[in-house]
Amino acid sequence: MSWIKTVPFESATGKLKKLYDRVTGPGGNVDNIMMAHSLRPHSMEGHMAMYKAVLHHSGNRIPKWFLETLGVWVSSLNSCCYCVEHHFAGLQRLLGDAARGDAIRVAIEARDLANAPLDAAQVAAMIYARKLTETPGEMVEADVEALRAAGWGDGEILEINQVCAYFCYANRTVLGLGCSTKGDVLGLSPNNSDNPDDWGHR
């Protein structure tokens, strides 16, 4: 599960129980990345609010499947297998094209964007995300200008930036606390995008 103590779903009380109830999936399942916050429920609350806003909010304009693709890419660059597996399953579900999803994953694992079944604008976003993940101190205004030149509007650039930033945070949460996928149900997400307070996973 993780390298620190966590509070099981059945033992939760007070605020933690309320938060667990909000993030549960089928059968009362709580993902291990969320359970890792159980000793400090306020940090779980902050994590879920950011996650929902960045990936599952009706105000976003970029298709969810591509936001998930960026998440898988950043997680792979960070060697976070937990997030790769969770979000690749979500990517496949949202994309609805298993062969294309598999080809995207092969390209990600090979670091070969030229052969990814993505359009030029999407590849530009992946290039930006890689630089921001691996060498954030080297980012320059030209990196944003390249996204504009590829056809992304500034609001969409913000979405790309925030997905990358969120996954770097989530990856470090998982890797630093030793979260495993044991007991998790892969690919679930809070898909009621019109209600930011609905965190239920299904």
URKAJO-V59875 format. One record per residue. N is the residue number from 0. RES is the residue in one letter. SS is DSSP state (H for helix, E for strand, C for the rest). OMEGA is omega in whole degrees, 0 to 359 (none if undefined). D_FIRST is the distance of its C-alpha to the first C-alpha in Angstrom with 2 decimals. Layout:
[[N;RES;SS;OMEGA;D_FIRST] [N;RES;SS;OMEGA;D_FIRST]]
//
This chain:
[[0;M;C;174;0.00] [1;S;C;183;3.84] [2;W;C;177;7.20] [3;I;C;178;8.70] [4;K;C;173;9.22] [5;T;C;180;8.43] [6;V;C;179;11.00] [7;P;C;181;10.60] [8;F;H;185;12.98] [9;E;H;181;15.56] [10;S;H;185;15.82] [11;A;C;176;16.34] [12;T;C;173;19.92] [13;G;H;183;22.27] [14;K;H;180;21.37] [15;L;H;179;17.61] [16;K;H;179;18.52] [17;K;H;179;20.92] [18;L;H;176;18.51] [19;Y;H;179;15.93] [20;D;H;181;19.04] [21;R;H;186;19.97] [22;V;H;185;16.89] [23;T;C;170;16.16] [24;G;C;181;16.62] [25;P;H;176;18.06] [26;G;H;181;17.50] [27;G;H;181;15.92] [28;N;C;173;12.79] [29;V;C;181;11.14] [30;D;C;183;9.42] [31;N;H;178;6.09] [32;I;H;176;8.70] [33;M;H;180;10.71] [34;M;H;179;8.57] [35;A;C;178;8.15] [36;H;C;195;11.92] [37;S;C;177;12.24] [38;L;C;177;14.14] [39;R;C;185;16.53] [40;P;H;180;17.13] [41;H;H;178;19.98] [42;S;H;172;17.90] [43;M;H;180;15.95] [44;E;H;178;19.49] [45;G;H;179;20.74] [46;H;H;183;18.01] [47;M;H;178;18.66] [48;A;H;179;22.39] [49;M;H;180;22.45] [50;Y;H;182;20.38] [51;K;H;182;22.70] [52;A;H;186;25.78] [53;V;H;185;25.13] [54;L;H;190;24.11] [55;H;C;180;25.16] [56;H;C;182;28.38] [57;S;C;178;31.82] [58;G;C;177;33.37] [59;N;C;181;31.94] [60;R;C;179;34.42] [61;I;C;180;32.53] [62;P;C;182;31.28] [63;K;H;183;27.62] [64;W;H;180;27.20] [65;F;H;173;28.42] [66;L;H;176;26.27] [67;E;H;177;23.28] [68;T;H;177;25.02] [69;L;H;178;25.23] [70;G;H;177;21.51] [71;V;H;180;20.79] [72;W;H;180;23.46] [73;V;H;180;22.23] [74;S;H;177;18.63] [75;S;H;178;20.21] [76;L;H;179;22.45] [77;N;C;181;19.57] [78;S;C;179;17.78] [79;C;C;183;14.70] [80;C;H;180;13.84] [81;Y;H;182;11.08] [82;C;H;176;13.94] [83;V;H;184;16.52] [84;E;H;179;15.18] [85;H;H;189;14.60] [86;H;H;171;17.93] [87;F;H;176;19.89] [88;A;H;176;19.38] [89;G;H;176;20.64] [90;L;H;181;23.42] [91;Q;H;180;24.58] [92;R;H;182;24.73] [93;L;H;182;26.67] [94;L;H;180;28.90] [95;G;C;180;29.93] [96;D;C;188;31.10] [97;A;H;181;28.80] [98;A;H;178;31.19] [99;R;H;177;31.40] [100;G;H;178;27.66] [101;D;H;179;27.29] [102;A;H;176;30.11] [103;I;H;181;28.49] [104;R;H;178;25.32] [105;V;H;180;27.59] [106;A;H;178;29.44] [107;I;H;182;26.36] [108;E;H;179;25.06] [109;A;H;186;28.64] [110;R;C;187;29.16] [111;D;C;183;32.26] [112;L;H;180;32.93] [113;A;H;182;36.52] [114;N;H;176;35.51] [115;A;C;178;33.01] [116;P;C;180;34.45] [117;L;C;179;34.59] [118;D;C;187;37.69] [119;A;H;179;39.06] [120;A;H;179;37.78] [121;Q;H;177;34.20] [122;V;H;178;34.47] [123;A;H;177;35.82] [124;A;H;179;32.78] [125;M;H;178;30.50] [126;I;H;177;32.69] [127;Y;H;182;32.46] [128;A;H;179;28.66] [129;R;H;181;28.49] [130;K;H;180;30.84] [131;L;H;179;29.13] [132;T;H;189;25.76] [133;E;H;183;27.19] [134;T;C;186;30.25] [135;P;H;180;30.21] [136;G;H;181;33.01] [137;E;H;179;35.29] [138;M;C;179;35.29] [139;V;C;182;38.86] [140;E;H;180;40.64] [141;A;H;178;41.60] [142;D;H;175;38.01] [143;V;H;179;38.31] [144;E;H;178;41.86] [145;A;H;177;40.66] [146;L;H;176;38.47] [147;R;H;180;41.51] [148;A;H;179;43.64] [149;A;C;176;41.25] [150;G;C;179;41.80] [151;W;C;172;38.96] [152;G;C;185;40.09] [153;D;H;176;38.94] [154;G;H;178;36.76] [155;E;H;176;35.00] [156;I;H;176;34.69] [157;L;H;178;32.92] [158;E;H;179;30.47] [159;I;H;180;29.83] [160;N;H;184;29.43] [161;Q;H;175;27.00] [162;V;H;179;24.72] [163;C;H;181;24.69] [164;A;H;180;24.13] [165;Y;H;183;21.31] [166;F;H;174;19.36] [167;C;H;176;19.97] [168;Y;H;182;18.46] [169;A;H;180;15.39] [170;N;H;181;14.99] [171;R;H;173;15.32] [172;T;H;182;12.80] [173;V;H;186;10.11] [174;L;H;182;11.76] [175;G;H;180;12.54] [176;L;H;175;9.22] [177;G;C;179;7.35] [178;C;C;175;5.28] [179;S;C;178;5.14] [180;T;C;182;7.21] [181;K;C;179;6.30] [182;G;C;179;8.01] [183;D;C;171;9.29] [184;V;C;187;13.08] [185;L;C;170;14.37] [186;G;C;178;17.44] [187;L;C;179;17.67] [188;S;C;178;19.21] [189;P;C;193;21.37] [190;N;C;175;24.61] [191;N;C;189;27.15] [192;S;C;182;28.38] [193;D;C;181;31.39] [194;N;C;182;29.52] [195;P;C;181;27.39] [196;D;C;179;26.25] [197;D;C;182;24.85] [198;W;C;182;21.12] [199;G;C;180;20.49] [200;H;C;178;18.56] [201;R;C;none;20.53]]
//
